[in-house]
Amino acid sequence: MRCYPTNETVDAVIIGTGAGGSPIMARLAKAGLKVVALEAGNYWNPVADFSTDEIDQNKLFWPHERLSAGQDPLAFGRNNSGIGVGGSTLHYTAYTPRPQPDNFALKTDFGLGEDWPLQYVDLEAYYDELEQNLGISGPAVYPWGPARKTSYPLPPLALNTAAQLMERGCKPLGIKTSPAANAALSAAYFQEHIGWRNACTNRGFCQAGCTTGAKASMDVTLVPVAIHFGAEVRPNAFVTEIIKNKSGEIEAIVYRKDGQEEKQLCKNVFLCAGAVETPRLLLINGLANSSGQVGKNFMANTGLQVWGEFDELLDPWIGIPGGLISEAMHRPVDADFAGGYLIQSIGVMPVTYASQLARATGVWGEELRERMKAYKNVAGINMQGDCLPYEHNYLELSDELDDMGLPKPRIHFTNGENENRMMAHAKKVMEDIWKNAGASHLWTMDRNAHTIGTCRMGNDPERNVVDKNGQSFDIPNLYIADNSIFPSALSANPSLTIMALSYRIADAFLKGLG
């Protein structure tokens, strides 16, 4: 890997190497630019460092405390933040559905929320490119949304038991289902500049890190491409300061590595640290906030889960966690809410299941032990739905300091009436599905997933932090490319859209260079 001196002014510093940072890193490096990516965590070796062990997987989650507030305080950690080269893609479950075109125009359609400053067609070519490059497994014909210009390059992964049960429960209700799109290989796949990647082995511990490279996490896909073209990845580099010159542009990034403070000179900065760390870094440094919108408009997808016990042995950890999907509730005809949701089957690892069962139902001790005897017979489904931006949901800096001596972020979150109505609708639908599939002892887990918003993009600099190309309205050589710039939550898992948006921002930047 090429290494740049810290006193050399590189073309771009990228902060974060997840779904936002890695596509930009690959794009800019391929264009011949001098690129340095700073990652707060380790550069893991999947074969040596990832294990089929849920306790061991904790090293993949953001280690510094985040404070939760509001009526529906969020549990931060394993479902919404990552650390290490690859970021949250190291432990994401690899669901990669596309949002539908009307997802980008929520306010136009319902008078609530925000429209995006771009449309589905602006990202469509990037969705196509990513699905081919990453080797997405999916059905030959996907029944929702616009017809694809190119089919998924690989057939769907085998349905795990939860997916089979969801399919069984949906049929009598007339709810259409389909094998899901997953960023995991159903067969060996050749990726340019990398070589052959191995097929999924159905190990099922995707959230503990993929040991074979079958899952398209950034560390085994776009990061190697970026390195091939001359980018440098600096692990264990925790960014603390962004330095501006006299003209108001960024000239250097300060970070801590191996207990020492270092400074990298640069011409441009791409901030891709996620919807918590991106605004926190800007607020700590007092940057890019003339609109007063940094940290505002925080969102988290509605993600209620329904679990049940079945007579048959299910072994719920085996296979890709999310095998089946339904977008039949994308815009339900009987909805009393704006937006919509999709439904997904979910596999689960044992410690995760025990933790969720205890949190949701309050069982503990011997009662929890007794309930866990049914673990091999449980299966779950969940929703992935819209969440509106509200003034009462926001991120701020607290007075408490974390292990790095920096202010801890405090995230205020309360579901609005729209989210509560949506979750009530989804709960009934999913309970009906599970009852038709033969479930007993049903229980639900109220939850929201993903961190979204806080540095919204838009056309009005008084209401937004960046424009539609991710460029700061305040600082011309600062760009943001992660889920913090989403104007709405989308009723689809965000990873694929983060990557597509990152590609688009990189291309707009390169076009501006001439």
Phi, psi and omega per residue, in radians:
M1 nan 2.345 3.113
R2 -1.186 2.519 3.122
C3 -2.190 2.348 -3.132
Y4 -1.843 2.433 3.040
P5 -1.122 2.541 -3.134
T6 -1.152 -0.408 -3.139
N7 -1.577 0.065 3.019
E8 -1.579 2.281 -3.121
T9 -1.390 1.745 -3.116
V10 -1.384 2.821 -3.114
D11 -1.189 -0.625 -3.086
A12 -2.637 2.377 2.907
V13 -1.891 2.259 3.118
I14 -1.940 2.189 -3.116
I15 -1.792 1.863 -3.077
G16 1.859 2.416 -3.064
T17 -2.174 0.500 3.118
G18 -1.565 -2.561 -3.078
A19 -1.115 -0.403 3.097
G20 -1.542 -0.812 -3.032
G21 -1.328 -0.676 -3.032
S22 -1.157 -0.737 3.096
P23 -1.069 -0.696 3.101
I24 -1.129 -0.762 3.127
M25 -0.996 -0.807 -3.134
A26 -1.143 -0.737 -3.090
R27 -1.134 -0.838 -3.081
L28 -1.213 -0.684 3.114
A29 -1.124 -0.721 3.128
K30 -1.109 -0.502 3.112
A31 -1.396 -0.018 3.072
G32 1.633 0.160 -3.137
L33 -1.427 2.699 3.050
K34 -1.469 2.017 -2.975
V35 -2.213 2.321 3.021
V36 -2.161 2.204 3.083
A37 -1.875 2.242 3.136
L38 -1.822 2.165 -3.107
E39 -2.154 2.264 -3.081
A40 -1.198 -0.412 -3.061
G41 -1.892 -2.963 -3.084
N42 -1.317 2.857 2.947
Y43 -1.778 1.677 -3.021
W44 -1.341 2.667 2.949
N45 -1.795 1.869 -3.024
P46 -0.924 -0.753 -3.094
V47 -1.128 -0.726 -3.066
A48 -1.558 -0.516 -2.945
D49 -1.820 -0.305 -3.134
F50 -1.774 2.405 -3.091
S51 -2.374 2.872 3.097
T52 -1.476 1.234 -2.996
D53 -2.691 2.008 -3.082
E54 -1.192 -0.528 3.122
I55 -1.215 -0.704 -3.141
D56 -1.123 -0.482 -3.095
Q57 -1.210 -0.251 -3.115
N58 -0.995 -0.416 3.138
K59 -1.175 -0.235 -3.136
L60 -1.573 -0.070 -3.081
F61 -1.807 2.585 -3.118
W62 -0.970 2.170 -2.973
P63 -1.525 -0.264 -3.027
H64 -1.614 2.411 -3.003
E65 -1.133 2.429 2.993
R66 -2.082 2.401 -3.070
L67 -1.648 2.402 -3.107
S68 -1.956 2.455 3.118
A69 -2.489 3.024 -3.121
G70 1.745 3.080 -3.119
Q71 -1.326 -0.389 3.097
D72 -2.172 1.112 -3.066
P73 -1.034 2.413 -3.062
L74 -1.516 2.522 3.033
A75 -1.568 1.938 -3.104
F76 -1.572 2.655 3.138
G77 2.372 -1.958 -2.894
R78 -1.203 -0.377 -3.075
N79 -1.767 0.013 -3.045
N80 -2.650 0.219 3.109
S81 -2.759 2.571 -3.141
G82 -2.448 2.905 3.067
I83 -2.519 2.526 -3.044
G84 2.049 2.761 3.125
V85 -1.078 2.045 -3.001
G86 2.030 -0.306 3.081
G87 0.995 -2.462 -3.095
S88 -1.194 -0.276 3.105
T89 -1.203 -0.256 3.055
L90 -1.107 -0.589 -3.072
H91 -2.148 0.199 3.079
Y92 -1.279 2.809 -3.083
T93 -1.527 0.040 2.979
A94 1.293 0.289 2.981
Y95 -1.195 2.211 -3.105
T96 -2.312 0.947 3.024
P97 -1.258 2.608 3.001
R98 -1.459 2.568 2.936
P99 -1.229 2.733 3.062
Q100 -1.515 2.764 -3.058
P101 -0.940 -0.652 -3.102
D102 -1.291 -0.182 3.035
N103 -1.042 -0.470 -3.057
F104 -1.520 0.004 -3.074
A105 -2.348 0.862 -3.083
L106 -1.102 -0.764 -3.107
K107 -1.184 -0.680 3.099
T108 -1.058 -0.716 -3.062
D109 -1.422 -0.588 -3.002
F110 -2.148 -0.176 -3.100
G111 1.324 0.210 -3.135
L112 -2.266 2.776 3.101
G113 1.277 -2.610 -3.087
E114 -2.415 2.515 2.962
D115 -1.443 2.653 2.996
W116 -1.369 2.658 3.075
P117 -1.412 0.146 3.062
L118 -2.466 2.992 -3.071
Q119 -2.058 2.988 3.102
Y120 -0.940 -0.713 -3.080
V121 -1.109 -0.433 3.122
D122 -1.247 -0.346 -3.128
L123 -1.923 -0.184 -2.989
E124 -0.996 -0.789 -3.113
A125 -1.128 -0.552 3.125
Y126 -1.294 -0.640 3.007
Y127 -1.022 -0.814 3.125
D128 -1.001 -0.850 -3.082
E129 -1.085 -0.792 -3.120
L130 -1.121 -0.758 -3.118
E131 -1.065 -0.637 3.117
Q132 -1.312 -0.812 -3.072
N133 -1.157 -0.694 -3.072
L134 -1.469 -0.272 -3.125
G135 1.339 0.955 -3.124
I136 -1.256 2.334 3.061
S137 -1.645 2.296 -3.108
G138 -2.957 3.063 -3.071
P139 -1.263 2.723 3.121
A140 -1.092 -0.659 3.089
V141 -2.255 2.110 3.113
Y142 -1.687 2.230 -2.921
P143 -1.395 -0.038 -3.105
W144 -2.194 2.684 3.099
G145 1.367 3.128 -3.134
P146 -1.097 2.580 3.077
A147 -1.091 2.402 -3.118
R148 -1.336 2.507 3.069
K149 -1.277 -0.493 3.089
T150 -2.331 2.433 3.136
S151 -1.292 2.812 3.019
Y152 -0.994 2.434 -3.042
P153 -1.241 -0.339 -3.120
L154 -2.292 2.631 3.095
P155 -1.195 2.898 -3.096
P156 -1.109 2.677 2.981
L157 -1.221 2.760 3.113
A158 -1.061 2.455 3.127
L159 -1.276 2.238 3.039
N160 -1.361 -3.121 -3.007
T161 -1.148 -0.653 3.114
A162 -1.099 -0.698 3.123
A163 -1.147 -0.719 3.101
Q164 -1.098 -0.697 3.129
L165 -1.203 -0.688 3.096
M166 -1.084 -0.745 3.099
E167 -1.044 -0.741 3.137
R168 -1.137 -0.675 -3.105
G169 -1.342 -0.449 -3.110
C170 -1.385 -0.564 -3.028
K171 -0.988 -0.888 -3.124
P172 -1.160 -0.290 3.120
L173 -1.614 -0.062 -3.134
G174 1.249 0.424 3.134
I175 -1.626 2.066 -3.121
K176 -1.227 2.466 3.086
T177 -2.293 2.939 3.094
S178 -2.708 2.588 2.923
P179 -0.951 2.463 -3.055
A180 -1.457 2.786 2.959
A181 -1.449 2.234 -3.139
N182 -2.287 2.422 3.071
A183 -1.473 0.991 3.082
A184 -2.518 2.462 -2.965
L185 -1.435 2.183 3.039
S186 -1.474 -0.152 3.064
A187 -2.677 2.837 3.090
A188 -0.985 2.513 -3.002
Y189 -2.482 2.366 3.138
F190 -1.632 2.185 3.091
Q191 -2.004 2.219 -3.092
E192 -1.015 2.416 3.138
H193 1.280 0.017 3.121
I194 -2.154 -0.831 -3.093
G195 1.950 -2.739 -3.085
W196 -1.408 2.320 2.997
R197 -1.873 2.509 -3.051
N198 -1.396 2.701 3.120
A199 -1.281 2.755 3.079
C200 -1.071 2.415 -3.142
T201 -1.772 0.136 -3.116
N202 1.089 0.502 3.119
R203 -1.090 -0.616 3.015
G204 1.492 -0.147 -3.138
F205 -1.706 0.840 -3.093
C206 -1.008 -0.625 -3.107
Q207 -1.313 -0.138 3.067
A208 -1.701 0.127 -3.102
G209 1.667 2.291 -3.115
C210 -1.409 2.198 -3.087
T211 -1.459 -0.276 -3.028
T212 -1.861 -0.200 -3.060
G213 1.447 0.160 3.124
A214 -1.253 -0.604 3.118
K215 -1.386 2.370 -3.071
A216 -1.436 1.115 2.948
S217 -1.362 2.718 -3.007
M218 -1.141 -0.465 -3.089
D219 -1.165 -0.409 -3.129
V220 -1.963 0.104 -3.123
T221 -2.173 -1.460 -3.007
L222 -1.385 -0.494 3.089
V223 -1.100 -0.838 3.081
P224 -1.049 -0.583 3.087
V225 -1.116 -0.788 3.128
A226 -1.061 -0.756 3.136
I227 -1.131 -0.684 3.100
H228 -0.967 -0.638 -3.103
F229 -1.645 0.189 2.976
G230 1.855 0.099 3.088
A231 -1.298 2.646 3.035
E232 -1.907 2.314 3.038
V233 -1.887 2.128 3.135
R234 -1.888 1.760 3.116
P235 -1.343 2.908 3.118
N236 0.943 0.623 3.124
A237 -2.006 1.724 -3.041
F238 -1.637 1.955 -3.072
V239 -1.310 2.310 -3.133
T240 -2.142 -0.459 -3.002
E241 -2.495 2.495 3.064
I242 -2.088 2.088 -3.017
I243 -1.804 2.275 3.081
K244 -1.773 2.687 3.037
N245 -1.606 -3.065 -3.059
K246 -1.146 -0.428 3.139
S247 -1.497 -0.023 3.080
G248 1.596 0.102 3.086
E249 -1.715 2.740 -3.135
I250 -1.315 2.352 3.126
E251 -2.111 -0.258 -3.104
A252 -2.815 2.707 3.067
I253 -2.099 2.269 3.111
V254 -1.791 2.358 -3.138
Y255 -2.541 2.843 3.095
R256 -1.878 2.276 3.138
K257 -2.480 2.172 3.131
D258 0.944 0.710 3.078
G259 1.385 0.004 -3.117
Q260 -2.007 2.604 3.076
E261 -1.615 2.253 -3.141
E262 -2.221 2.792 -3.112
K263 -2.358 2.192 3.120
Q264 -1.871 2.136 3.069
L265 -1.316 2.549 -3.069
C266 -2.765 2.792 3.068
K267 -1.641 -0.553 -3.097
N268 -2.515 2.687 3.123
V269 -2.248 2.336 3.044
F270 -2.031 1.941 -3.086
L271 -1.620 1.992 -3.000
C272 -2.369 0.829 -3.020
A273 -1.733 0.041 3.094
G274 1.714 2.973 -2.975
A275 -1.321 -0.010 3.011
V276 -1.908 -0.941 -3.061
E277 -1.275 -0.545 3.100
T278 -1.087 -0.961 3.117
P279 -1.152 -0.581 3.122
R280 -1.059 -0.794 -3.128
L281 -1.100 -0.703 3.113
L282 -1.159 -0.735 -3.138
L283 -1.180 -0.701 3.101
I284 -1.036 -0.656 -3.086
N285 -1.675 -0.020 3.114
G286 1.089 0.792 -3.020
L287 -2.091 2.648 2.908
A288 1.009 0.580 -3.010
N289 -2.224 0.573 3.090
S290 -1.096 -0.458 3.115
S291 -1.349 -0.299 -3.042
G292 1.275 0.249 -3.037
Q293 -1.785 -0.032 3.075
V294 -1.170 2.170 -3.086
G295 1.598 -0.208 -3.109
K296 -1.509 2.963 3.028
N297 1.087 0.593 3.118
F298 -1.125 2.413 3.120
M299 -2.376 2.727 3.047
A300 -2.573 2.158 -3.087
N301 -0.903 2.410 2.955
T302 -1.093 2.251 -2.998
G303 -2.473 0.613 -3.114
L304 -0.960 2.427 3.132
Q305 -2.007 2.563 3.019
V306 -2.143 2.233 -3.120
W307 -2.075 2.636 3.100
G308 -2.643 2.815 3.086
E309 -1.826 2.504 -3.086
F310 -2.200 2.778 -3.124
D311 -1.207 -0.602 -3.053
E312 -1.439 2.734 3.066
L313 -1.304 2.198 -3.003
L314 -1.979 -0.466 -3.070
D315 0.786 1.245 -2.925
P316 -1.218 -0.119 3.127
W317 -1.519 -0.236 -3.023
I318 -1.398 2.401 3.039
G319 1.569 2.990 3.091
I320 -1.038 2.301 -3.036
P321 -1.014 -0.686 -3.096
G322 -1.984 1.726 -3.053
G323 -1.781 -0.448 -3.045
L324 -2.214 2.579 -3.093
I325 -2.428 2.654 2.968
S326 -2.430 2.246 3.025
E327 -1.885 0.423 3.135
A328 -1.113 -0.370 -3.128
M329 -1.812 0.412 -3.139
H330 -1.054 -0.744 3.026
R331 -2.463 1.369 -3.035
P332 -1.079 2.435 -3.097
V333 -1.207 -0.423 -3.122
D334 -1.778 0.349 -3.056
A335 -1.254 2.464 2.979
D336 -1.965 0.581 -3.094
F337 -2.577 2.865 3.066
A338 -1.525 2.534 3.108
G339 1.470 -2.647 -3.106
G340 -3.046 -2.914 -3.064
Y341 -2.685 2.828 2.962
L342 -1.972 2.893 -3.134
I343 -2.111 2.401 -3.102
Q344 -2.327 2.529 2.964
S345 -1.363 2.663 -3.123
I346 -2.406 2.310 2.947
G347 -1.560 2.954 -3.086
V348 -2.689 2.468 3.055
M349 -1.489 2.732 -2.958
P350 -1.115 -0.785 -3.122
V351 -1.172 -0.690 3.091
T352 -1.052 -0.766 -3.135
Y353 -1.112 -0.766 3.136
A354 -1.067 -0.728 3.133
S355 -1.114 -0.789 -3.133
Q356 -1.172 -0.700 3.127
L357 -1.072 -0.760 -3.136
A358 -1.159 -0.768 -3.115
R359 -1.143 -0.711 -3.023
A360 -1.399 -0.603 -3.018
T361 -1.923 -0.272 3.140
G362 1.443 0.044 3.129
V363 -1.255 2.604 -3.079
W364 -2.739 2.889 3.051
G365 1.080 -2.347 -3.087
E366 -1.092 -0.599 3.126
E367 -1.136 -0.702 3.094
L368 -1.155 -0.720 3.085
R369 -0.990 -0.778 -3.114
E370 -1.114 -0.742 -3.138
R371 -1.160 -0.566 -3.111
M372 -1.271 -0.220 3.064
K373 -1.117 -0.382 -3.140
A374 -1.623 0.134 -3.043
Y375 -0.945 -0.739 -3.092
K376 -1.224 -0.070 -3.128
N377 -2.011 0.224 -3.083
V378 -1.774 2.711 3.057
A379 -2.646 2.673 -3.088
G380 -2.356 2.778 2.968
I381 -2.357 2.705 3.102
N382 -2.515 2.891 3.082
M383 -1.763 2.751 3.006
Q384 -2.367 1.792 -2.960
G385 -2.247 2.997 3.109
D386 -1.097 2.728 2.988
C387 -2.483 2.226 -3.115
L388 -1.426 2.651 3.012
P389 -1.391 2.391 3.125
Y390 -2.305 2.680 3.073
E391 -1.124 -0.509 -3.075
H392 -1.408 -0.080 3.079
N393 -1.892 1.972 -3.038
Y394 -2.794 2.897 3.078
L395 -1.940 2.421 3.072
E396 -2.415 2.889 3.042
L397 -1.523 2.312 3.107
S398 -1.604 3.036 3.085
D399 -1.437 -0.231 3.137
E400 -1.403 2.561 3.111
L401 -1.861 2.560 3.123
D402 -1.583 -2.966 -3.094
D403 -1.118 -0.349 3.118
M404 -1.586 -0.006 -3.102
G405 1.389 0.297 -3.134
L406 -1.864 2.667 3.130
P407 -1.036 2.288 3.073
K408 -1.230 2.479 3.038
P409 -1.356 2.479 3.026
R410 -2.030 2.150 -3.073
I411 -1.929 2.072 3.090
H412 -1.601 2.221 -3.139
F413 -2.566 2.222 3.048
T414 -2.454 2.181 3.061
N415 -1.095 2.446 3.074
G416 -1.510 3.128 3.131
E417 -1.037 -0.640 -3.125
N418 -1.101 -0.747 -3.138
E419 -1.191 -0.713 -3.137
N420 -1.132 -0.686 3.089
R421 -1.155 -0.708 3.130
M422 -1.099 -0.784 -3.128
M423 -1.162 -0.609 3.085
A424 -1.134 -0.709 3.099
H425 -1.099 -0.826 -3.106
A426 -1.154 -0.645 3.127
K427 -1.039 -0.803 3.137
K428 -1.103 -0.787 -3.132
V429 -1.069 -0.820 -3.071
M430 -1.241 -0.609 3.060
E431 -1.121 -0.679 3.088
D432 -1.114 -0.725 3.106
I433 -1.052 -0.823 -3.073
W434 -1.204 -0.618 3.083
K435 -1.143 -0.710 3.110
N436 -1.195 -0.402 3.098
A437 -1.469 -0.155 3.091
G438 1.775 0.329 -3.095
A439 -1.364 2.649 2.985
S440 -2.300 2.972 3.135
H441 0.898 0.894 3.134
L442 -1.204 2.478 2.988
W443 -2.569 2.703 -3.079
T444 -2.085 2.664 3.046
M445 -2.132 1.941 3.053
D446 -1.256 2.199 -3.120
R447 -2.760 2.783 2.944
N448 -2.166 2.534 -3.061
A449 -2.161 2.663 3.066
H450 1.292 2.687 3.064
T451 -1.981 2.176 -2.968
I452 -2.454 2.622 3.105
G453 1.567 -2.787 3.045
T454 1.531 -0.302 3.038
C455 -2.511 0.992 -2.914
R456 -1.006 2.491 3.033
M457 -1.693 2.621 3.132
G458 -3.135 -3.082 -3.085
N459 -1.598 -0.345 -3.071
D460 -1.731 1.978 -3.115
P461 -1.159 -0.285 3.119
E462 -1.435 -0.239 -3.097
R463 -2.102 -0.060 -3.036
N464 -2.416 2.829 -3.086
V465 -1.649 -0.663 3.138
V466 -2.307 2.850 3.081
D467 -1.515 -3.039 -3.055
K468 -1.195 -0.199 3.065
N469 -1.766 0.233 3.091
G470 1.355 0.100 -3.078
Q471 -1.511 2.326 3.123
S472 -1.087 2.397 3.059
F473 -1.232 -0.401 -3.056
D474 -1.651 -0.654 -3.017
I475 -2.185 1.890 -2.975
P476 -1.122 -0.407 -3.137
N477 -1.831 0.412 3.025
L478 -1.987 2.232 3.125
Y479 -2.214 2.568 3.068
I480 -2.117 2.308 -3.104
A481 -2.503 1.408 3.064
D482 -2.808 -2.968 -3.095
N483 -1.263 -0.088 3.095
S484 -1.204 -0.403 -3.068
I485 -1.605 -0.001 3.114
F486 -1.100 2.208 3.039
P487 -1.298 -0.475 3.082
S488 -2.380 2.870 -3.008
A489 -1.360 -0.428 -3.052
L490 1.189 2.488 3.100
S491 -1.647 0.885 3.112
A492 -2.705 2.640 3.084
N493 -0.969 2.416 -2.923
P494 -1.443 -0.280 -2.918
S495 -0.993 -0.852 -3.088
L496 -1.093 -0.657 3.140
T497 -1.251 -0.621 3.045
I498 -1.023 -0.810 -3.132
M499 -1.108 -0.776 -3.125
A500 -1.114 -0.750 3.115
L501 -1.101 -0.671 3.113
S502 -1.095 -0.788 3.070
Y503 -1.020 -0.774 -3.108
R504 -1.105 -0.746 3.123
I505 -1.112 -0.726 3.109
A506 -1.083 -0.759 -3.123
D507 -1.166 -0.675 3.096
A508 -1.121 -0.688 3.106
F509 -1.105 -0.831 -3.133
L510 -1.110 -0.645 3.096
K511 -1.105 -0.658 3.125
G512 -1.171 -0.430 3.093
L513 -1.306 -0.270 -3.135
G514 1.474 nan nan
